[in-house]
Amino acid sequence: MRKPFDHDSGLALLTCCLVVLLTSCGYRVAGRGDRLPPDIKTIAVPIFENETPRFRIEQRIASAVTREFIERTKFRITPDPAGADAVLRGTIKEVRSGVITFDLETGRATSLQIQVLADVKLVDQRTQKVLFANSNYTFREQYQISRDTSALFEEQQPALDRLSRDLARMLVTAILENF
């Protein structure tokens, strides 16, 4: 005669199966930087080059990338390549923006998409091995525009800061996970 199904036994079996699946399928916490060589302890992030007419966008992005590395990783970050184990160099090649949505009543833009195209490369200083490279790194994000016309100029700097932080988060993730 069969025993009725015991829910506690079923839950224990399900838990064991999940543990086996998660540990055997390569599951790991993203963004830890364990794909970079273990001898990389210091990363230099000098100011990026800027090939666009956007004033100081290269400084904002390099600063945001530096903050992102400091907040998310164990690496020591410096702006000076001398003495660093690896150097992240970047060139901002293009910054585009375009209206995505309009207010039907006023005809004014309510959101826009900003696209940044960059050339980024992380190089091991000792071996000159390229650890990460993307000559067409593209970041796109949609942002809301204030309805208050007097606030539009006041919003420009915070919007560029937000764009820099968002781009830095995605770029550092790509570098740490080596995508």
KEFIVEX-514539 format. One record per residue: residue number from 1; residue in three letters; x, y, z of N, C-alpha, C in turn. Coordinates in pm, whole numbers. Atoms other than C-alpha are relative to their C-alpha. Example, Ala and Ser with C-alpha at 12.3 -4.5 7.8 and 13.67 -1.06 7.14 Angstrom:
# KEFIVEX-514539
n:res:n.u:n.v:n.w:ca.u:ca.v:ca.w:c.u:c.v:c.w
1:ala:89:-119:0:1230:-450:780:90:120:0
2:ser:-82:-119:-6:1367:-106:714:-77:109:73
This chain:
# KEFIVEX-514539
n:res:n.u:n.v:n.w:ca.u:ca.v:ca.w:c.u:c.v:c.w
1:met:83:-117:0:0:0:0:89:125:0
2:arg:-78:-123:12:134:349:-95:-30:96:111
3:lys:18:-104:-101:190:620:160:-50:126:-69
4:pro:42:-127:59:15:949:98:121:94:-10
5:phe:-110:-96:23:240:1229:-30:16:91:120
6:asp:-32:-85:-115:409:1412:255:57:132:-53
7:his:-43:-131:51:442:1787:178:137:40:52
8:asp:-132:-33:-53:745:1826:406:110:-74:-77
9:ser:-98:77:78:927:1549:219:13:57:-140
10:gly:-2:-60:134:831:1708:-113:78:130:-1
11:leu:-73:-126:-11:963:2045:0:150:-25:18
12:ala:-141:33:-20:1289:1888:117:62:-50:-130
13:leu:-49:50:128:1326:1707:-216:19:114:-99
14:leu:-10:-116:90:1258:2028:-410:119:87:37
15:thr:-114:-79:-46:1513:2217:-199:131:-65:-40
16:cys:-122:72:39:1778:1950:-260:24:12:-150
17:cys:-14:-12:146:1709:1959:-635:47:139:-39
18:leu:-41:-137:32:1741:2338:-643:146:24:37
19:val:-139:-16:-42:2068:2327:-450:93:-67:-102
20:val:-83:71:97:2210:2069:-692:3:76:-133
21:leu:6:-73:127:2092:2264:-998:78:131:6
22:leu:-66:-130:-9:2218:2600:-877:151:-11:16
23:thr:-145:14:-18:2560:2473:-775:65:-68:-119
24:ser:-62:71:112:2613:2258:-1083:-12:72:-132
25:cys:19:-64:130:2499:2498:-1355:84:126:-15
26:gly:-87:-115:13:2764:2762:-1295:-60:127:57
27:tyr:61:-118:-60:2541:2996:-1098:100:68:92
28:arg:-87:-77:-88:2736:3273:-931:-52:142:5
29:val:42:-138:-16:2689:3628:-815:66:84:-109
30:ala:-53:-82:110:2729:3873:-1104:71:124:54
31:gly:-62:-128:-29:2957:4175:-1099:107:-1:107
32:arg:-103:5:-104:3226:4053:-861:140:23:-53
33:gly:-131:-24:57:3516:4089:-1101:90:-121:1
34:asp:-84:118:-6:3635:3731:-1070:38:-53:-137
35:arg:-44:39:134:3679:3707:-1446:129:72:-40
36:leu:-127:-67:26:3975:3943:-1434:111:-81:67
37:pro:-111:76:-60:4319:3793:-1359:19:37:147
38:pro:-14:-24:-144:4388:3756:-986:112:97:37
39:asp:-109:-92:-32:4708:3963:-1006:-36:146:-27
40:ile:46:-138:21:4507:4273:-1106:-56:49:133
41:lys:43:-57:-128:4477:4473:-785:-35:148:-13
42:thr:20:-143:19:4491:4834:-910:-36:27:-146
43:ile:42:-38:135:4306:4975:-1211:5:151:-11
44:ala:-4:-143:28:4383:5317:-1353:-115:35:-93
45:val:107:-52:86:4090:5511:-1498:31:147:-26
46:pro:-28:-140:33:4236:5825:-1656:-121:63:-68
47:ile:108:-70:69:4006:6090:-1802:-9:-52:-143
48:phe:20:49:136:3856:5960:-2126:27:111:-100
49:glu:-10:-96:109:3917:6129:-2458:-142:37:-43
50:asn:132:-46:43:3627:6331:-2600:8:48:-145
51:glu:6:-39:140:3562:6347:-2974:-132:67:-34
52:thr:131:-61:22:3224:6514:-2929:3:146:42
53:pro:8:-139:-48:3119:6875:-2880:-59:12:141
54:arg:56:-3:-136:2965:6777:-2541:109:38:99
55:phe:-99:-54:-93:3155:6980:-2285:16:-89:123
56:arg:-40:75:-119:3332:6769:-2018:-74:-132:21
57:ile:68:129:-16:3128:6453:-2083:102:-109:34
58:glu:-104:100:-25:3456:6255:-2076:40:-1:148
59:gln:-34:-8:-142:3530:6379:-1722:-111:-61:85
60:arg:114:54:-75:3181:6294:-1598:-3:-153:-7
61:ile:7:145:17:3193:5943:-1742:117:-68:71
62:ala:-115:60:-69:3547:5866:-1617:-19:5:151
63:ser:26:-12:-143:3449:5993:-1272:-106:-100:45
64:ala:107:96:-35:3132:5781:-1271:52:-143:-5
65:val:-58:134:9:3326:5472:-1383:89:-26:122
66:thr:-84:13:-119:3577:5532:-1103:-85:-29:123
67:arg:89:22:-115:3296:5559:-845:-62:-139:-4
68:glu:64:132:13:3129:5245:-980:97:-112:36
69:phe:-100:101:-37:3450:5041:-953:24:0:151
70:ile:-25:-10:-143:3510:5169:-599:-115:-60:80
71:glu:117:48:-74:3155:5091:-486:-24:-149:-16
72:arg:38:138:29:3130:4747:-646:112:-102:7
73:thr:-110:97:9:3476:4593:-642:102:19:111
74:lys:-109:-3:-97:3780:4523:-431:124:70:-57
75:phe:-116:-61:64:4015:4694:-680:29:138:56
76:arg:-40:-136:-33:4213:5003:-590:-5:76:-132
77:ile:19:-79:122:4127:5274:-844:81:129:11
78:thr:-83:-120:5:4359:5555:-947:-16:66:-137
79:pro:5:-63:132:4356:5815:-1225:133:-12:-75
80:asp:-135:1:57:4731:5764:-1285:40:-142:-43
81:pro:-41:132:46:4840:5468:-1502:133:-49:58
82:ala:-128:42:-58:5188:5467:-1341:-25:-80:127
83:gly:16:84:-118:5196:5182:-1095:-128:-82:4
84:ala:124:78:4:4855:5041:-1191:26:-134:-69
85:asp:-11:132:63:4817:4674:-1283:-70:-2:-136
86:ala:76:-6:125:4564:4755:-1556:-47:144:-21
87:val:45:-135:34:4450:5068:-1737:-125:-10:-86
88:leu:122:-10:79:4100:5143:-1863:4:133:-74
89:arg:0:-122:83:4116:5390:-2150:-131:3:-79
90:gly:124:-14:74:3813:5529:-2322:0:126:-84
91:thr:22:-115:86:3717:5763:-2600:-150:11:-25
92:ile:141:-25:30:3369:5914:-2621:-4:45:-145
93:lys:-1:-28:143:3309:5904:-2995:-124:76:-47
94:glu:124:-62:46:2950:6020:-3020:-102:4:113
95:val:113:-12:-91:2660:6144:-2809:-117:51:-83
96:arg:119:-39:77:2318:6154:-2973:-120:0:93
97:ser:127:3:-73:1978:6237:-2839:-112:22:-98
98:gly:117:-13:86:1637:6210:-2994:-127:-16:80
99:val:128:5:-69:1280:6260:-2886:-66:-136:-25
100:ile:68:129:8:1093:5937:-2812:-152:18:6
101:thr:145:-21:-14:750:6058:-2697:-31:148:12
102:phe:50:-136:-6:548:6375:-2722:-129:5:80
103:asp:129:-26:-65:263:6520:-2517:-97:35:-112
104:leu:94:-22:109:-37:6502:-2750:-71:134:8
105:glu:70:-128:-16:-195:6815:-2606:89:119:-36
106:thr:-88:-115:21:106:7047:-2619:97:-17:-117
107:gly:-96:27:106:320:6880:-2884:145:3:48
108:arg:-135:-5:-58:619:6906:-2648:54:-141:25
109:ala:-65:128:-29:867:6627:-2601:-17:-33:148
110:thr:12:43:-139:812:6424:-2283:111:-98:39
111:ser:-115:87:-30:1098:6175:-2312:92:-4:-120
112:leu:-96:12:108:1411:6135:-2511:96:-114:29
113:gln:-99:106:-13:1665:5867:-2577:137:61:-27
114:ile:-138:-45:19:2034:5940:-2537:84:-123:-30
115:gln:-90:108:38:2292:5722:-2704:143:51:5
116:val:-142:-33:-9:2661:5730:-2623:77:-114:-66
117:leu:-86:97:65:2913:5554:-2845:142:25:47
118:ala:-134:-15:-55:3254:5489:-2693:90:-114:-45
119:asp:-102:101:23:3574:5299:-2753:68:-20:135
120:val:-59:26:-132:3690:5134:-2430:90:-124:-6
121:lys:-95:111:-2:3983:4907:-2357:65:-7:137
122:leu:-69:27:-126:4117:4754:-2035:120:-89:-33
123:val:-123:70:37:4480:4644:-2072:82:-30:125
124:asp:-93:40:-106:4703:4450:-1831:134:68:-29
125:gln:-124:-76:21:5008:4676:-1788:124:-90:-9
126:arg:-117:87:-5:5248:4389:-1720:16:-80:-130
127:thr:-6:89:117:5160:4161:-2013:-46:68:-129
128:gln:61:-71:113:4992:4417:-2243:-117:-78:-61
129:lys:115:77:47:4710:4165:-2277:-126:85:16
130:val:127:-72:-6:4373:4320:-2358:-98:-86:79
131:leu:92:73:-87:4137:4215:-2079:-145:24:-39
132:phe:134:-35:48:3831:4390:-2221:17:106:-107
133:ala:-4:-103:105:3779:4583:-2541:-133:0:-73
134:asn:119:-18:82:3480:4720:-2723:15:136:-69
135:ser:-22:-125:73:3548:4977:-2993:-131:70:-36
136:asn:132:-59:27:3175:5036:-3038:-94:-23:118
137:tyr:85:15:-119:3046:5026:-2682:-113:102:-11
138:thr:117:-87:17:2694:5165:-2712:-87:-8:124
139:phe:90:-11:-114:2486:5283:-2422:-120:82:-44
140:arg:124:-72:32:2122:5383:-2476:-89:1:124
141:glu:94:-8:-112:1880:5505:-2216:-104:107:-31
142:gln:110:-95:18:1547:5681:-2215:-19:80:129
143:tyr:17:-89:-114:1492:5980:-1987:-122:88:-19
144:gln:118:-88:2:1185:6186:-1898:45:146:-1
145:ile:-27:-143:7:1178:6558:-1972:-103:72:86
146:ser:90:-76:-87:1030:6802:-1723:-100:79:-83
147:arg:103:-82:66:707:6975:-1821:21:148:30
148:asp:-27:-138:-39:831:7290:-1649:112:55:-87
149:thr:-100:-53:94:1009:7490:-1920:113:74:70
150:ser:-107:-71:-71:1202:7695:-1665:101:-97:61
151:ala:-90:99:-62:1354:7375:-1524:86:-73:-103
152:leu:-73:76:102:1485:7245:-1858:150:23:7
153:phe:-143:-27:-5:1821:7420:-1834:60:-46:133
154:glu:-48:47:-131:1852:7335:-1464:14:-151:2
155:glu:-3:147:2:1792:6967:-1546:115:-56:-83
156:gln:-100:53:91:2068:6939:-1803:118:-62:73
157:gln:-115:54:-73:2357:6889:-1558:-36:-125:79
158:pro:38:124:-68:2171:6640:-1335:-27:-115:-98
159:ala:26:104:100:2064:6455:-1650:131:-60:-51
160:leu:-130:51:43:2426:6426:-1767:66:-83:109
161:asp:-53:79:-112:2527:6305:-1421:-69:-137:6
162:arg:77:125:-3:2250:6043:-1427:42:-90:-117
163:leu:-45:75:117:2352:5938:-1780:138:-61:27
164:ser:-135:49:-29:2716:5905:-1667:-3:-116:99
165:arg:12:109:-99:2619:5692:-1365:-58:-126:-64
166:asp:62:116:64:2395:5466:-1574:97:-68:-96
167:leu:-99:55:92:2660:5423:-1842:110:-71:77
168:ala:-108:60:-80:2927:5354:-1579:-43:-134:58
169:arg:50:126:-58:2711:5087:-1413:2:-111:-105
170:met:4:101:106:2661:4905:-1744:141:-37:-48
171:leu:-136:26:48:3024:4941:-1853:78:-83:101
172:val:-73:76:-102:3168:4816:-1524:-52:-143:7
173:thr:56:135:4:2930:4520:-1533:56:-77:-118
174:ala:-55:67:119:3045:4438:-1887:146:-38:21
175:ile:-142:28:-25:3411:4459:-1781:15:-113:102
176:leu:-13:101:-106:3365:4253:-1464:-45:-138:-46
177:glu:51:128:48:3170:3985:-1644:62:-40:-134
178:asn:-74:24:124:3388:4011:-1958:-92:-37:-116
179:phe:92:22:112:3099:4031:-2202:42:80:-118
